[in-house]
């Protein structure tokens, strides 16, 4: 999408746009705080990608 915004799938057909962004990966260094890490990732992605919806 841009140099710093990456998505797994980006598709357009007619007037419809589909953007799929991976959200489920937790790196090993955050294995003990998965809920906090996951929440922070989701909030970060909403802030960065919401302008594209």
mmCIF entry with sequence, helices, sheets and N, C-alpha, C, O atoms, coordinates in Angstrom:
data_MODEL
# 
_entry.id   MODEL 
# 
_entity.id                         1 
_entity.type                       polymer 
_entity.pdbx_number_of_molecules   1 
# 
_entity_poly.entity_id                      1 
_entity_poly.type                           'polypeptide(L)' 
_entity_poly.nstd_linkage                   no 
_entity_poly.nstd_monomer                   no 
_entity_poly.pdbx_seq_one_letter_code       
;(UNK)(UNK)(UNK)(UNK)(UNK)(UNK)(UNK)(UNK)(UNK)(UNK)(UNK)(UNK)(UNK)(UNK)(UNK)(UNK)
(UNK)(UNK)(UNK)(UNK)(UNK)(UNK)(UNK)(UNK)(UNK)(UNK)(UNK)(UNK)(UNK)(UNK)(UNK)(UNK)
(UNK)(UNK)(UNK)(UNK)(UNK)(UNK)(UNK)(UNK)(UNK)(UNK)(UNK)(UNK)(UNK)(UNK)(UNK)(UNK)
(UNK)(UNK)(UNK)(UNK)(UNK)
;
_entity_poly.pdbx_seq_one_letter_code_can   XXXXXXXXXXXXXXXXXXXXXXXXXXXXXXXXXXXXXXXXXXXXXXXXXXXXX 
_entity_poly.pdbx_strand_id                 A 
# 
loop_
_entity_poly_seq.entity_id 
_entity_poly_seq.num 
_entity_poly_seq.mon_id 
_entity_poly_seq.hetero 
1 1  UNK n 
1 2  UNK n 
1 3  UNK n 
1 4  UNK n 
1 5  UNK n 
1 6  UNK n 
1 7  UNK n 
1 8  UNK n 
1 9  UNK n 
1 10 UNK n 
1 11 UNK n 
1 12 UNK n 
1 13 UNK n 
1 14 UNK n 
1 15 UNK n 
1 16 UNK n 
1 17 UNK n 
1 18 UNK n 
1 19 UNK n 
1 20 UNK n 
1 21 UNK n 
1 22 UNK n 
1 23 UNK n 
1 24 UNK n 
1 25 UNK n 
1 26 UNK n 
1 27 UNK n 
1 28 UNK n 
1 29 UNK n 
1 30 UNK n 
1 31 UNK n 
1 32 UNK n 
1 33 UNK n 
1 34 UNK n 
1 35 UNK n 
1 36 UNK n 
1 37 UNK n 
1 38 UNK n 
1 39 UNK n 
1 40 UNK n 
1 41 UNK n 
1 42 UNK n 
1 43 UNK n 
1 44 UNK n 
1 45 UNK n 
1 46 UNK n 
1 47 UNK n 
1 48 UNK n 
1 49 UNK n 
1 50 UNK n 
1 51 UNK n 
1 52 UNK n 
1 53 UNK n 
# 
_struct_asym.id          A 
_struct_asym.entity_id   1 
# 
loop_
_struct_conf.conf_type_id 
_struct_conf.id 
_struct_conf.pdbx_PDB_helix_id 
_struct_conf.beg_label_comp_id 
_struct_conf.beg_label_asym_id 
_struct_conf.beg_label_seq_id 
_struct_conf.pdbx_beg_PDB_ins_code 
_struct_conf.end_label_comp_id 
_struct_conf.end_label_asym_id 
_struct_conf.end_label_seq_id 
_struct_conf.pdbx_end_PDB_ins_code 
_struct_conf.beg_auth_comp_id 
_struct_conf.beg_auth_asym_id 
_struct_conf.beg_auth_seq_id 
_struct_conf.end_auth_comp_id 
_struct_conf.end_auth_asym_id 
_struct_conf.end_auth_seq_id 
_struct_conf.pdbx_PDB_helix_class 
_struct_conf.details 
_struct_conf.pdbx_PDB_helix_length 
HELX_P HELX_P1 AA1 UNK A 28 ? UNK A 30 ? UNK A 28 UNK A 30 5 ? 3  
HELX_P HELX_P2 AA2 UNK A 34 ? UNK A 49 ? UNK A 34 UNK A 49 1 ? 16 
HELX_P HELX_P3 AA3 UNK A 50 ? UNK A 52 ? UNK A 50 UNK A 52 5 ? 3  
# 
_struct_conf_type.id          HELX_P 
_struct_conf_type.criteria    ? 
_struct_conf_type.reference   ? 
# 
_struct_sheet.id               AA1 
_struct_sheet.type             ? 
_struct_sheet.number_strands   2 
_struct_sheet.details          ? 
# 
_struct_sheet_order.sheet_id     AA1 
_struct_sheet_order.range_id_1   1 
_struct_sheet_order.range_id_2   2 
_struct_sheet_order.offset       ? 
_struct_sheet_order.sense        anti-parallel 
# 
loop_
_struct_sheet_range.sheet_id 
_struct_sheet_range.id 
_struct_sheet_range.beg_label_comp_id 
_struct_sheet_range.beg_label_asym_id 
_struct_sheet_range.beg_label_seq_id 
_struct_sheet_range.pdbx_beg_PDB_ins_code 
_struct_sheet_range.end_label_comp_id 
_struct_sheet_range.end_label_asym_id 
_struct_sheet_range.end_label_seq_id 
_struct_sheet_range.pdbx_end_PDB_ins_code 
_struct_sheet_range.beg_auth_comp_id 
_struct_sheet_range.beg_auth_asym_id 
_struct_sheet_range.beg_auth_seq_id 
_struct_sheet_range.end_auth_comp_id 
_struct_sheet_range.end_auth_asym_id 
_struct_sheet_range.end_auth_seq_id 
AA1 1 UNK A 9  ? UNK A 13 ? UNK A 9  UNK A 13 
AA1 2 UNK A 16 ? UNK A 20 ? UNK A 16 UNK A 20 
# 
loop_
_atom_site.group_PDB 
_atom_site.id 
_atom_site.type_symbol 
_atom_site.label_atom_id 
_atom_site.label_alt_id 
_atom_site.label_comp_id 
_atom_site.label_asym_id 
_atom_site.label_entity_id 
_atom_site.label_seq_id 
_atom_site.pdbx_PDB_ins_code 
_atom_site.Cartn_x 
_atom_site.Cartn_y 
_atom_site.Cartn_z 
_atom_site.occupancy 
_atom_site.B_iso_or_equiv 
_atom_site.pdbx_formal_charge 
_atom_site.auth_seq_id 
_atom_site.auth_comp_id 
_atom_site.auth_asym_id 
_atom_site.auth_atom_id 
_atom_site.pdbx_PDB_model_num 
ATOM 1   N N  . UNK A 1 1  ? 0.824   -1.183  0.000  1.00 0.00 ? 1  UNK A N  1 
ATOM 2   C CA . UNK A 1 1  ? 0.000   0.000   0.000  1.00 0.00 ? 1  UNK A CA 1 
ATOM 3   C C  . UNK A 1 1  ? 0.876   1.257   0.000  1.00 0.00 ? 1  UNK A C  1 
ATOM 4   O O  . UNK A 1 1  ? 0.651   2.184   -0.778 1.00 0.00 ? 1  UNK A O  1 
ATOM 5   N N  . UNK A 1 2  ? 1.873   1.271   0.881  1.00 0.00 ? 2  UNK A N  1 
ATOM 6   C CA . UNK A 1 2  ? 2.888   2.329   0.896  1.00 0.00 ? 2  UNK A CA 1 
ATOM 7   C C  . UNK A 1 2  ? 4.188   1.678   1.354  1.00 0.00 ? 2  UNK A C  1 
ATOM 8   O O  . UNK A 1 2  ? 4.251   0.461   1.528  1.00 0.00 ? 2  UNK A O  1 
ATOM 9   N N  . UNK A 1 3  ? 5.224   2.492   1.549  1.00 0.00 ? 3  UNK A N  1 
ATOM 10  C CA . UNK A 1 3  ? 6.502   1.944   2.007  1.00 0.00 ? 3  UNK A CA 1 
ATOM 11  C C  . UNK A 1 3  ? 6.419   1.334   3.406  1.00 0.00 ? 3  UNK A C  1 
ATOM 12  O O  . UNK A 1 3  ? 7.149   0.391   3.710  1.00 0.00 ? 3  UNK A O  1 
ATOM 13  N N  . UNK A 1 4  ? 5.525   1.867   4.274  1.00 0.00 ? 4  UNK A N  1 
ATOM 14  C CA . UNK A 1 4  ? 5.450   1.344   5.643  1.00 0.00 ? 4  UNK A CA 1 
ATOM 15  C C  . UNK A 1 4  ? 4.141   0.615   5.941  1.00 0.00 ? 4  UNK A C  1 
ATOM 16  O O  . UNK A 1 4  ? 4.048   -0.060  6.967  1.00 0.00 ? 4  UNK A O  1 
ATOM 17  N N  . UNK A 1 5  ? 3.131   0.726   5.084  1.00 0.00 ? 5  UNK A N  1 
ATOM 18  C CA . UNK A 1 5  ? 1.865   0.035   5.282  1.00 0.00 ? 5  UNK A CA 1 
ATOM 19  C C  . UNK A 1 5  ? 1.806   -1.182  4.376  1.00 0.00 ? 5  UNK A C  1 
ATOM 20  O O  . UNK A 1 5  ? 1.847   -1.053  3.153  1.00 0.00 ? 5  UNK A O  1 
ATOM 21  N N  . UNK A 1 6  ? 1.709   -2.358  4.969  1.00 0.00 ? 6  UNK A N  1 
ATOM 22  C CA . UNK A 1 6  ? 1.739   -3.603  4.219  1.00 0.00 ? 6  UNK A CA 1 
ATOM 23  C C  . UNK A 1 6  ? 0.453   -4.378  4.498  1.00 0.00 ? 6  UNK A C  1 
ATOM 24  O O  . UNK A 1 6  ? -0.012  -4.442  5.636  1.00 0.00 ? 6  UNK A O  1 
ATOM 25  N N  . UNK A 1 7  ? -0.109  -4.961  3.452  1.00 0.00 ? 7  UNK A N  1 
ATOM 26  C CA . UNK A 1 7  ? -1.270  -5.835  3.643  1.00 0.00 ? 7  UNK A CA 1 
ATOM 27  C C  . UNK A 1 7  ? -1.012  -7.150  2.922  1.00 0.00 ? 7  UNK A C  1 
ATOM 28  O O  . UNK A 1 7  ? -0.185  -7.220  2.013  1.00 0.00 ? 7  UNK A O  1 
ATOM 29  N N  . UNK A 1 8  ? -1.731  -8.194  3.340  1.00 0.00 ? 8  UNK A N  1 
ATOM 30  C CA . UNK A 1 8  ? -1.571  -9.503  2.711  1.00 0.00 ? 8  UNK A CA 1 
ATOM 31  C C  . UNK A 1 8  ? -2.311  -9.565  1.381  1.00 0.00 ? 8  UNK A C  1 
ATOM 32  O O  . UNK A 1 8  ? -1.799  -10.122 0.409  1.00 0.00 ? 8  UNK A O  1 
ATOM 33  N N  . UNK A 1 9  ? -3.512  -8.997  1.335  1.00 0.00 ? 9  UNK A N  1 
ATOM 34  C CA . UNK A 1 9  ? -4.323  -9.002  0.104  1.00 0.00 ? 9  UNK A CA 1 
ATOM 35  C C  . UNK A 1 9  ? -4.895  -7.611  -0.111 1.00 0.00 ? 9  UNK A C  1 
ATOM 36  O O  . UNK A 1 9  ? -5.442  -7.010  0.814  1.00 0.00 ? 9  UNK A O  1 
ATOM 37  N N  . UNK A 1 10 ? -4.770  -7.100  -1.326 1.00 0.00 ? 10 UNK A N  1 
ATOM 38  C CA . UNK A 1 10 ? -5.398  -5.842  -1.718 1.00 0.00 ? 10 UNK A CA 1 
ATOM 39  C C  . UNK A 1 10 ? -6.006  -6.071  -3.088 1.00 0.00 ? 10 UNK A C  1 
ATOM 40  O O  . UNK A 1 10 ? -5.289  -6.364  -4.045 1.00 0.00 ? 10 UNK A O  1 
ATOM 41  N N  . UNK A 1 11 ? -7.320  -5.939  -3.193 1.00 0.00 ? 11 UNK A N  1 
ATOM 42  C CA . UNK A 1 11 ? -7.991  -6.215  -4.461 1.00 0.00 ? 11 UNK A CA 1 
ATOM 43  C C  . UNK A 1 11 ? -9.074  -5.181  -4.728 1.00 0.00 ? 11 UNK A C  1 
ATOM 44  O O  . UNK A 1 11 ? -9.743  -4.714  -3.807 1.00 0.00 ? 11 UNK A O  1 
ATOM 45  N N  . UNK A 1 12 ? -9.235  -4.833  -5.982 1.00 0.00 ? 12 UNK A N  1 
ATOM 46  C CA . UNK A 1 12 ? -10.298 -3.933  -6.420 1.00 0.00 ? 12 UNK A CA 1 
ATOM 47  C C  . UNK A 1 12 ? -11.014 -4.565  -7.594 1.00 0.00 ? 12 UNK A C  1 
ATOM 48  O O  . UNK A 1 12 ? -10.389 -5.118  -8.498 1.00 0.00 ? 12 UNK A O  1 
ATOM 49  N N  . UNK A 1 13 ? -12.332 -4.476  -7.569 1.00 0.00 ? 13 UNK A N  1 
ATOM 50  C CA . UNK A 1 13 ? -13.129 -4.941  -8.695 1.00 0.00 ? 13 UNK A CA 1 
ATOM 51  C C  . UNK A 1 13 ? -14.387 -4.090  -8.726 1.00 0.00 ? 13 UNK A C  1 
ATOM 52  O O  . UNK A 1 13 ? -15.143 -4.044  -7.755 1.00 0.00 ? 13 UNK A O  1 
ATOM 53  N N  . UNK A 1 14 ? -14.603 -3.426  -9.836 1.00 0.00 ? 14 UNK A N  1 
ATOM 54  C CA . UNK A 1 14 ? -15.740 -2.520  -9.907 1.00 0.00 ? 14 UNK A CA 1 
ATOM 55  C C  . UNK A 1 14 ? -15.583 -1.426  -8.874 1.00 0.00 ? 14 UNK A C  1 
ATOM 56  O O  . UNK A 1 14 ? -14.545 -0.767  -8.823 1.00 0.00 ? 14 UNK A O  1 
ATOM 57  N N  . UNK A 1 15 ? -16.595 -1.222  -8.051 1.00 0.00 ? 15 UNK A N  1 
ATOM 58  C CA . UNK A 1 15 ? -16.530 -0.210  -6.998 1.00 0.00 ? 15 UNK A CA 1 
ATOM 59  C C  . UNK A 1 15 ? -16.154 -0.774  -5.645 1.00 0.00 ? 15 UNK A C  1 
ATOM 60  O O  . UNK A 1 15 ? -16.213 -0.056  -4.647 1.00 0.00 ? 15 UNK A O  1 
ATOM 61  N N  . UNK A 1 16 ? -15.765 -2.049  -5.580 1.00 0.00 ? 16 UNK A N  1 
ATOM 62  C CA . UNK A 1 16 ? -15.448 -2.686  -4.306 1.00 0.00 ? 16 UNK A CA 1 
ATOM 63  C C  . UNK A 1 16 ? -13.943 -2.795  -4.096 1.00 0.00 ? 16 UNK A C  1 
ATOM 64  O O  . UNK A 1 16 ? -13.189 -3.034  -5.040 1.00 0.00 ? 16 UNK A O  1 
ATOM 65  N N  . UNK A 1 17 ? -13.518 -2.620  -2.859 1.00 0.00 ? 17 UNK A N  1 
ATOM 66  C CA . UNK A 1 17 ? -12.123 -2.776  -2.478 1.00 0.00 ? 17 UNK A CA 1 
ATOM 67  C C  . UNK A 1 17 ? -12.044 -3.756  -1.319 1.00 0.00 ? 17 UNK A C  1 
ATOM 68  O O  . UNK A 1 17 ? -12.838 -3.675  -0.382 1.00 0.00 ? 17 UNK A O  1 
ATOM 69  N N  . UNK A 1 18 ? -11.092 -4.682  -1.375 1.00 0.00 ? 18 UNK A N  1 
ATOM 70  C CA . UNK A 1 18 ? -10.853 -5.639  -0.302 1.00 0.00 ? 18 UNK A CA 1 
ATOM 71  C C  . UNK A 1 18 ? -9.419  -5.457  0.179  1.00 0.00 ? 18 UNK A C  1 
ATOM 72  O O  . UNK A 1 18 ? -8.482  -5.491  -0.618 1.00 0.00 ? 18 UNK A O  1 
ATOM 73  N N  . UNK A 1 19 ? -9.253  -5.267  1.478  1.00 0.00 ? 19 UNK A N  1 
ATOM 74  C CA . UNK A 1 19 ? -7.924  -5.188  2.087  1.00 0.00 ? 19 UNK A CA 1 
ATOM 75  C C  . UNK A 1 19 ? -7.907  -6.170  3.245  1.00 0.00 ? 19 UNK A C  1 
ATOM 76  O O  . UNK A 1 19 ? -8.750  -6.099  4.138  1.00 0.00 ? 19 UNK A O  1 
ATOM 77  N N  . UNK A 1 20 ? -6.939  -7.096  3.231  1.00 0.00 ? 20 UNK A N  1 
ATOM 78  C CA . UNK A 1 20 ? -6.803  -8.068  4.313  1.00 0.00 ? 20 UNK A CA 1 
ATOM 79  C C  . UNK A 1 20 ? -5.456  -7.844  4.984  1.00 0.00 ? 20 UNK A C  1 
ATOM 80  O O  . UNK A 1 20 ? -4.420  -7.826  4.320  1.00 0.00 ? 20 UNK A O  1 
ATOM 81  N N  . UNK A 1 21 ? -5.475  -7.674  6.309  1.00 0.00 ? 21 UNK A N  1 
ATOM 82  C CA . UNK A 1 21 ? -4.273  -7.391  7.062  1.00 0.00 ? 21 UNK A CA 1 
ATOM 83  C C  . UNK A 1 21 ? -4.108  -8.459  8.136  1.00 0.00 ? 21 UNK A C  1 
ATOM 84  O O  . UNK A 1 21 ? -5.028  -8.707  8.916  1.00 0.00 ? 21 UNK A O  1 
ATOM 85  N N  . UNK A 1 22 ? -2.934  -9.091  8.176  1.00 0.00 ? 22 UNK A N  1 
ATOM 86  C CA . UNK A 1 22 ? -2.653  -10.133 9.169  1.00 0.00 ? 22 UNK A CA 1 
ATOM 87  C C  . UNK A 1 22 ? -2.637  -9.525  10.560 1.00 0.00 ? 22 UNK A C  1 
ATOM 88  O O  . UNK A 1 22 ? -2.015  -8.486  10.780 1.00 0.00 ? 22 UNK A O  1 
ATOM 89  N N  . UNK A 1 23 ? -3.326  -10.176 11.507 1.00 0.00 ? 23 UNK A N  1 
ATOM 90  C CA . UNK A 1 23 ? -3.374  -9.640  12.866 1.00 0.00 ? 23 UNK A CA 1 
ATOM 91  C C  . UNK A 1 23 ? -3.042  -10.664 13.936 1.00 0.00 ? 23 UNK A C  1 
ATOM 92  O O  . UNK A 1 23 ? -2.917  -10.283 15.100 1.00 0.00 ? 23 UNK A O  1 
ATOM 93  N N  . UNK A 1 24 ? -2.891  -11.943 13.609 1.00 0.00 ? 24 UNK A N  1 
ATOM 94  C CA . UNK A 1 24 ? -2.810  -12.975 14.628 1.00 0.00 ? 24 UNK A CA 1 
ATOM 95  C C  . UNK A 1 24 ? -1.428  -13.392 15.084 1.00 0.00 ? 24 UNK A C  1 
ATOM 96  O O  . UNK A 1 24 ? -1.334  -14.179 16.026 1.00 0.00 ? 24 UNK A O  1 
ATOM 97  N N  . UNK A 1 25 ? -0.349  -12.922 14.483 1.00 0.00 ? 25 UNK A N  1 
ATOM 98  C CA . UNK A 1 25 ? 0.994   -13.384 14.835 1.00 0.00 ? 25 UNK A CA 1 
ATOM 99  C C  . UNK A 1 25 ? 1.482   -12.734 16.125 1.00 0.00 ? 25 UNK A C  1 
ATOM 100 O O  . UNK A 1 25 ? 1.378   -11.518 16.283 1.00 0.00 ? 25 UNK A O  1 
ATOM 101 N N  . UNK A 1 26 ? 2.009   -13.526 17.038 1.00 0.00 ? 26 UNK A N  1 
ATOM 102 C CA . UNK A 1 26 ? 2.651   -13.026 18.249 1.00 0.00 ? 26 UNK A CA 1 
ATOM 103 C C  . UNK A 1 26 ? 4.085   -13.537 18.262 1.00 0.00 ? 26 UNK A C  1 
ATOM 104 O O  . UNK A 1 26 ? 4.301   -14.749 18.298 1.00 0.00 ? 26 UNK A O  1 
ATOM 105 N N  . UNK A 1 27 ? 5.077   -12.638 18.234 1.00 0.00 ? 27 UNK A N  1 
ATOM 106 C CA . UNK A 1 27 ? 6.467   -13.087 18.238 1.00 0.00 ? 27 UNK A CA 1 
ATOM 107 C C  . UNK A 1 27 ? 6.839   -13.726 19.582 1.00 0.00 ? 27 UNK A C  1 
ATOM 108 O O  . UNK A 1 27 ? 6.223   -13.423 20.604 1.00 0.00 ? 27 UNK A O  1 
ATOM 109 N N  . UNK A 1 28 ? 7.838   -14.602 19.582 1.00 0.00 ? 28 UNK A N  1 
ATOM 110 C CA . UNK A 1 28 ? 8.225   -15.316 20.810 1.00 0.00 ? 28 UNK A CA 1 
ATOM 111 C C  . UNK A 1 28 ? 8.534   -14.403 21.990 1.00 0.00 ? 28 UNK A C  1 
ATOM 112 O O  . UNK A 1 28 ? 8.238   -14.754 23.132 1.00 0.00 ? 28 UNK A O  1 
ATOM 113 N N  . UNK A 1 29 ? 9.123   -13.239 21.734 1.00 0.00 ? 29 UNK A N  1 
ATOM 114 C CA . UNK A 1 29 ? 9.481   -12.354 22.845 1.00 0.00 ? 29 UNK A CA 1 
ATOM 115 C C  . UNK A 1 29 ? 8.255   -11.790 23.570 1.00 0.00 ? 29 UNK A C  1 
ATOM 116 O O  . UNK A 1 29 ? 8.394   -11.213 24.648 1.00 0.00 ? 29 UNK A O  1 
ATOM 117 N N  . UNK A 1 30 ? 7.056   -11.949 22.996 1.00 0.00 ? 30 UNK A N  1 
ATOM 118 C CA . UNK A 1 30 ? 5.824   -11.491 23.640 1.00 0.00 ? 30 UNK A CA 1 
ATOM 119 C C  . UNK A 1 30 ? 4.915   -12.653 24.030 1.00 0.00 ? 30 UNK A C  1 
ATOM 120 O O  . UNK A 1 30 ? 3.712   -12.465 24.211 1.00 0.00 ? 30 UNK A O  1 
ATOM 121 N N  . UNK A 1 31 ? 5.480   -13.846 24.159 1.00 0.00 ? 31 UNK A N  1 
ATOM 122 C CA . UNK A 1 31 ? 4.697   -15.034 24.476 1.00 0.00 ? 31 UNK A CA 1 
ATOM 123 C C  . UNK A 1 31 ? 4.013   -14.940 25.841 1.00 0.00 ? 31 UNK A C  1 
ATOM 124 O O  . UNK A 1 31 ? 2.975   -15.565 26.055 1.00 0.00 ? 31 UNK A O  1 
ATOM 125 N N  . UNK A 1 32 ? 4.577   -14.177 26.751 1.00 0.00 ? 32 UNK A N  1 
ATOM 126 C CA . UNK A 1 32 ? 3.996   -14.066 28.093 1.00 0.00 ? 32 UNK A CA 1 
ATOM 127 C C  . UNK A 1 32 ? 3.011   -12.906 28.224 1.00 0.00 ? 32 UNK A C  1 
ATOM 128 O O  . UNK A 1 32 ? 2.344   -12.784 29.251 1.00 0.00 ? 32 UNK A O  1 
ATOM 129 N N  . UNK A 1 33 ? 2.908   -12.061 27.213 1.00 0.00 ? 33 UNK A N  1 
ATOM 130 C CA . UNK A 1 33 ? 1.962   -10.932 27.266 1.00 0.00 ? 33 UNK A CA 1 
ATOM 131 C C  . UNK A 1 33 ? 1.163   -10.839 25.962 1.00 0.00 ? 33 UNK A C  1 
ATOM 132 O O  . UNK A 1 33 ? 1.024   -9.765  25.378 1.00 0.00 ? 33 UNK A O  1 
ATOM 133 N N  . UNK A 1 34 ? 0.647   -11.979 25.525 1.00 0.00 ? 34 UNK A N  1 
ATOM 134 C CA . UNK A 1 34 ? -0.002  -12.044 24.208 1.00 0.00 ? 34 UNK A CA 1 
ATOM 135 C C  . UNK A 1 34 ? -1.214  -11.134 24.085 1.00 0.00 ? 34 UNK A C  1 
ATOM 136 O O  . UNK A 1 34 ? -1.415  -10.527 23.033 1.00 0.00 ? 34 UNK A O  1 
ATOM 137 N N  . UNK A 1 35 ? -2.020  -11.024 25.120 1.00 0.00 ? 35 UNK A N  1 
ATOM 138 C CA . UNK A 1 35 ? -3.227  -10.185 25.032 1.00 0.00 ? 35 UNK A CA 1 
ATOM 139 C C  . UNK A 1 35 ? -2.846  -8.714  24.907 1.00 0.00 ? 35 UNK A C  1 
ATOM 140 O O  . UNK A 1 35 ? -3.417  -7.997  24.085 1.00 0.00 ? 35 UNK A O  1 
ATOM 141 N N  . UNK A 1 36 ? -1.892  -8.257  25.707 1.00 0.00 ? 36 UNK A N  1 
ATOM 142 C CA . UNK A 1 36 ? -1.440  -6.866  25.606 1.00 0.00 ? 36 UNK A CA 1 
ATOM 143 C C  . UNK A 1 36 ? -0.812  -6.592  24.243 1.00 0.00 ? 36 UNK A C  1 
ATOM 144 O O  . UNK A 1 36 ? -1.081  -5.562  23.626 1.00 0.00 ? 36 UNK A O  1 
ATOM 145 N N  . UNK A 1 37 ? 0.027   -7.516  23.778 1.00 0.00 ? 37 UNK A N  1 
ATOM 146 C CA . UNK A 1 37 ? 0.675   -7.349  22.475 1.00 0.00 ? 37 UNK A CA 1 
ATOM 147 C C  . UNK A 1 37 ? -0.368  -7.305  21.360 1.00 0.00 ? 37 UNK A C  1 
ATOM 148 O O  . UNK A 1 37 ? -0.322  -6.431  20.494 1.00 0.00 ? 37 UNK A O  1 
ATOM 149 N N  . UNK A 1 38 ? -1.311  -8.254  21.384 1.00 0.00 ? 38 UNK A N  1 
ATOM 150 C CA . UNK A 1 38 ? -2.349  -8.333  20.368 1.00 0.00 ? 38 UNK A CA 1 
ATOM 151 C C  . UNK A 1 38 ? -3.195  -7.055  20.361 1.00 0.00 ? 38 UNK A C  1 
ATOM 152 O O  . UNK A 1 38 ? -3.480  -6.512  19.293 1.00 0.00 ? 38 UNK A O  1 
ATOM 153 N N  . UNK A 1 39 ? -3.594  -6.575  21.527 1.00 0.00 ? 39 UNK A N  1 
ATOM 154 C CA . UNK A 1 39 ? -4.395  -5.347  21.622 1.00 0.00 ? 39 UNK A CA 1 
ATOM 155 C C  . UNK A 1 39 ? -3.643  -4.148  21.051 1.00 0.00 ? 39 UNK A C  1 
ATOM 156 O O  . UNK A 1 39 ? -4.213  -3.347  20.310 1.00 0.00 ? 39 UNK A O  1 
ATOM 157 N N  . UNK A 1 40 ? -2.375  -4.029  21.393 1.00 0.00 ? 40 UNK A N  1 
ATOM 158 C CA . UNK A 1 40 ? -1.569  -2.919  20.882 1.00 0.00 ? 40 UNK A CA 1 
ATOM 159 C C  . UNK A 1 40 ? -1.423  -2.995  19.366 1.00 0.00 ? 40 UNK A C  1 
ATOM 160 O O  . UNK A 1 40 ? -1.485  -1.969  18.689 1.00 0.00 ? 40 UNK A O  1 
ATOM 161 N N  . UNK A 1 41 ? -1.231  -4.200  18.824 1.00 0.00 ? 41 UNK A N  1 
ATOM 162 C CA . UNK A 1 41 ? -1.120  -4.369  17.358 1.00 0.00 ? 41 UNK A CA 1 
ATOM 163 C C  . UNK A 1 41 ? -2.414  -3.957  16.662 1.00 0.00 ? 41 UNK A C  1 
ATOM 164 O O  . UNK A 1 41 ? -2.380  -3.250  15.655 1.00 0.00 ? 41 UNK A O  1 
ATOM 165 N N  . UNK A 1 42 ? -3.550  -4.393  17.193 1.00 0.00 ? 42 UNK A N  1 
ATOM 166 C CA . UNK A 1 42 ? -4.839  -4.057  16.588 1.00 0.00 ? 42 UNK A CA 1 
ATOM 167 C C  . UNK A 1 42 ? -5.066  -2.548  16.618 1.00 0.00 ? 42 UNK A C  1 
ATOM 168 O O  . UNK A 1 42 ? -5.473  -1.969  15.610 1.00 0.00 ? 42 UNK A O  1 
ATOM 169 N N  . UNK A 1 43 ? -4.812  -1.904  17.751 1.00 0.00 ? 43 UNK A N  1 
ATOM 170 C CA . UNK A 1 43 ? -4.997  -0.446  17.845 1.00 0.00 ? 43 UNK A CA 1 
ATOM 171 C C  . UNK A 1 43 ? -4.077  0.281   16.870 1.00 0.00 ? 43 UNK A C  1 
ATOM 172 O O  . UNK A 1 43 ? -4.482  1.248   16.225 1.00 0.00 ? 43 UNK A O  1 
ATOM 173 N N  . UNK A 1 44 ? -2.846  -0.189  16.771 1.00 0.00 ? 44 UNK A N  1 
ATOM 174 C CA . UNK A 1 44 ? -1.893  0.422   15.841 1.00 0.00 ? 44 UNK A CA 1 
ATOM 175 C C  . UNK A 1 44 ? -2.367  0.276   14.398 1.00 0.00 ? 44 UNK A C  1 
ATOM 176 O O  . UNK A 1 44 ? -2.285  1.226   13.620 1.00 0.00 ? 44 UNK A O  1 
ATOM 177 N N  . UNK A 1 45 ? -2.859  -0.901  14.040 1.00 0.00 ? 45 UNK A N  1 
ATOM 178 C CA . UNK A 1 45 ? -3.318  -1.123  12.667 1.00 0.00 ? 45 UNK A CA 1 
ATOM 179 C C  . UNK A 1 45 ? -4.565  -0.312  12.352 1.00 0.00 ? 45 UNK A C  1 
ATOM 180 O O  . UNK A 1 45 ? -4.696  0.205   11.243 1.00 0.00 ? 45 UNK A O  1 
ATOM 181 N N  . UNK A 1 46 ? -5.485  -0.188  13.307 1.00 0.00 ? 46 UNK A N  1 
ATOM 182 C CA . UNK A 1 46 ? -6.665  0.646   13.093 1.00 0.00 ? 46 UNK A CA 1 
ATOM 183 C C  . UNK A 1 46 ? -6.243  2.084   12.817 1.00 0.00 ? 46 UNK A C  1 
ATOM 184 O O  . UNK A 1 46 ? -6.748  2.715   11.889 1.00 0.00 ? 46 UNK A O  1 
ATOM 185 N N  . UNK A 1 47 ? -5.324  2.597   13.615 1.00 0.00 ? 47 UNK A N  1 
ATOM 186 C CA . UNK A 1 47 ? -4.861  3.981   13.437 1.00 0.00 ? 47 UNK A CA 1 
ATOM 187 C C  . UNK A 1 47 ? -4.171  4.175   12.082 1.00 0.00 ? 47 UNK A C  1 
ATOM 188 O O  . UNK A 1 47 ? -4.391  5.188   11.418 1.00 0.00 ? 47 UNK A O  1 
ATOM 189 N N  . UNK A 1 48 ? -3.339  3.213   11.669 1.00 0.00 ? 48 UNK A N  1 
ATOM 190 C CA . UNK A 1 48 ? -2.591  3.365   10.433 1.00 0.00 ? 48 UNK A CA 1 
ATOM 191 C C  . UNK A 1 48 ? -3.421  3.113   9.184  1.00 0.00 ? 48 UNK A C  1 
ATOM 192 O O  . UNK A 1 48 ? -3.234  3.795   8.177  1.00 0.00 ? 48 UNK A O  1 
ATOM 193 N N  . UNK A 1 49 ? -4.330  2.154   9.228  1.00 0.00 ? 49 UNK A N  1 
ATOM 194 C CA . UNK A 1 49 ? -5.026  1.715   8.027  1.00 0.00 ? 49 UNK A CA 1 
ATOM 195 C C  . UNK A 1 49 ? -6.428  2.299   7.874  1.00 0.00 ? 49 UNK A C  1 
ATOM 196 O O  . UNK A 1 49 ? -6.998  2.186   6.789  1.00 0.00 ? 49 UNK A O  1 
ATOM 197 N N  . UNK A 1 50 ? -7.004  2.909   8.884  1.00 0.00 ? 50 UNK A N  1 
ATOM 198 C CA . UNK A 1 50 ? -8.382  3.356   8.803  1.00 0.00 ? 50 UNK A CA 1 
ATOM 199 C C  . UNK A 1 50 ? -8.613  4.396   7.712  1.00 0.00 ? 50 UNK A C  1 
ATOM 200 O O  . UNK A 1 50 ? -9.729  4.513   7.206  1.00 0.00 ? 50 UNK A O  1 
ATOM 201 N N  . UNK A 1 51 ? -7.603  5.139   7.345  1.00 0.00 ? 51 UNK A N  1 
ATOM 202 C CA . UNK A 1 51 ? -7.767  6.123   6.277  1.00 0.00 ? 51 UNK A CA 1 
ATOM 203 C C  . UNK A 1 51 ? -7.976  5.457   4.912  1.00 0.00 ? 51 UNK A C  1 
ATOM 204 O O  . UNK A 1 51 ? -8.376  6.130   3.962  1.00 0.00 ? 51 UNK A O  1 
ATOM 205 N N  . UNK A 1 52 ? -7.717  4.161   4.795  1.00 0.00 ? 52 UNK A N  1 
ATOM 206 C CA . UNK A 1 52 ? -7.857  3.451   3.525  1.00 0.00 ? 52 UNK A CA 1 
ATOM 207 C C  . UNK A 1 52 ? -9.197  2.742   3.388  1.00 0.00 ? 52 UNK A C  1 
ATOM 208 O O  . UNK A 1 52 ? -9.452  2.105   2.366  1.00 0.00 ? 52 UNK A O  1 
ATOM 209 N N  . UNK A 1 53 ? -10.057 2.839   4.398  1.00 0.00 ? 53 UNK A N  1 
ATOM 210 C CA . UNK A 1 53 ? -11.366 2.145   4.351  1.00 0.00 ? 53 UNK A CA 1 
ATOM 211 C C  . UNK A 1 53 ? -12.443 3.054   3.799  1.00 0.00 ? 53 UNK A C  1 
ATOM 212 O O  . UNK A 1 53 ? -13.598 2.645   3.687  1.00 0.00 ? 53 UNK A O  1 
# 
